[in-house]
Amino acid sequence: MFKNKSYIGISFIILVFGIYAIPKIISRIQNGEVVKADRLDKVVTASVKEEKLVVIGVAPKFELVNQNNQTITNNDYKDMVYVLEFFFTTCPSICPKMNQSMLLVEKKFFGNPNFGIVSITIDPKKDTSEVLKEHAALLGVRSANWNFLTGDRNAILDLANKGFNLYAAANAKVAGGFEHSGLFALIDKQGNIRCRKDAFGNPILYYDGLDKKGVRDLQQDISLLLEE
């Protein structure tokens, strides 16, 4: 008999809860309020924040000579978004593909005064200003903000390896005599190196200049930085 009374008491509590709570739940569903819960709002907000490009460091200073025999420094790109690469004109392997990728970037943002490109040779002995000018013409470069730079080889290799952490080195055993990274660095208007995160939430650091997806990602992120 005691058990029966317990069951009756529990049933009564469930009935009262149902009468009080169920109409409110139905009302929230009908008004679309369930999907506006605070918990979901926080998830959405966090997702948006995670999409923001990461600052991975300050871009190092440089002072080199361009294809027009003019001195160019990082200050010439102040308040601009720009992409930077290391290459050389006689490269028989990855450079032609990097050149084509960079041309796609140039085409996408051609005419925008707030965007530029920097291509630095790692073989300055051969790549004089005159050679770089011929190379730019051969590629069909149109942007006045795309500088092909040359200078002291040791300073350039230090800039690549110690400044940007983009591998470049002389190697007599490989075709062309040099080896280097096929990655592009993205620099914002404040002179910071920026990048997106990968699927695991880790900064990618640099953009793959040999990959179509890498170029598309780079173009998207340039657009984001130009809007900042």
Long-range contacts (C-beta under 8 A, 24 or more apart in sequence): 50-197, 50-201, 51-196, 53-188, 53-194, 53-195, 53-196, 53-221, 53-224, 53-225, 54-194, 54-195, 54-196, 54-197, 54-203, 55-188, 55-192, 55-193, 55-194, 56-192, 56-193, 56-194, 56-195, 56-203, 56-205, 57-192, 57-193, 58-191, 58-192, 58-193, 59-84, 59-163, 59-164, 59-185, 59-187, 59-191, 59-192, 59-193, 60-159, 60-162, 60-163, 60-164, 62-120, 62-149, 62-159, 62-163, 63-151, 64-120, 64-149, 64-150, 64-151, 64-156, 65-129, 65-149, 65-150, 65-151, 66-129, 66-132, 66-147, 66-148, 66-149, 66-150, 67-129, 67-132, 67-133, 67-135, 67-136, 67-147, 67-148, 68-129, 68-133, 69-129, 72-118, 72-147, 72-149, 74-191, 76-147, 77-116, 77-118, 77-187, 77-191, 78-189, 78-191, 79-114, 79-189, 80-114, 80-115, 80-116, 80-145, 80-189, 81-114, 81-115, 81-116, 81-186, 81-187, 81-188, 81-189, 81-222, 81-225, 81-226, 82-115, 82-116, 82-117, 82-118, 82-145, 82-187, 83-116, 83-117, 83-118, 83-184, 83-185, 83-186, 83-187, 83-207, 83-218, 83-222, 84-117, 84-118, 84-119, 84-120, 84-164, 84-184, 84-185, 84-187, 85-117, 85-118, 85-119, 85-120, 85-183, 85-184, 85-185, 85-209, 86-119, 86-120, 86-121, 86-122, 86-156, 86-160, 86-164, 86-166, 86-168, 86-180, 86-181, 87-119, 87-120, 87-121, 87-122, 87-180, 88-121, 88-122, 88-123, 88-126, 88-127, 88-176, 88-178, 88-180, 89-121, 89-123, 89-126, 89-127, 89-131, 89-132, 89-135, 90-123, 90-126, 90-176, 91-176, 91-178, 92-175, 92-176, 93-175, 93-176, 94-180, 94-182, 94-209, 94-210, 97-182, 97-209, 97-210, 98-182, 98-184, 98-209, 98-210, 99-139, 101-184, 101-209, 101-210, 101-214, 101-215, 102-184, 102-209, 103-139, 103-140, 103-141, 104-215, 104-219, 105-215, 105-218, 105-219, 105-222, 106-141, 106-142, 106-143, 106-146, 108-219, 108-222, 109-219, 109-222, 109-226, 110-142, 110-143, 112-226, 113-145, 114-189, 114-226, 115-145, 115-222, 115-226, 116-143, 116-145, 116-146, 116-147, 117-143, 117-145, 117-146, 117-147, 118-146, 118-147, 118-149, 119-146, 119-147, 119-148, 119-149, 120-148, 120-149, 120-150, 120-156, 120-159, 120-160, 121-148, 121-149, 121-150, 121-156, 122-153, 122-156, 122-157, 122-160, 122-168, 122-170, 122-178, 122-180, 123-153, 123-177, 123-178, 124-150, 124-151, 124-152, 124-153, 124-156, 125-153, 164-193, 165-205, 166-206, 181-206, 182-208, 182-209, 182-210, 183-207, 183-208, 183-209, 184-208, 184-209, 184-214, 184-218, 186-218, 186-221, 186-222, 186-225, 188-225, 188-228, 189-225, 189-228, 194-221, 194-225, 195-221, 196-221
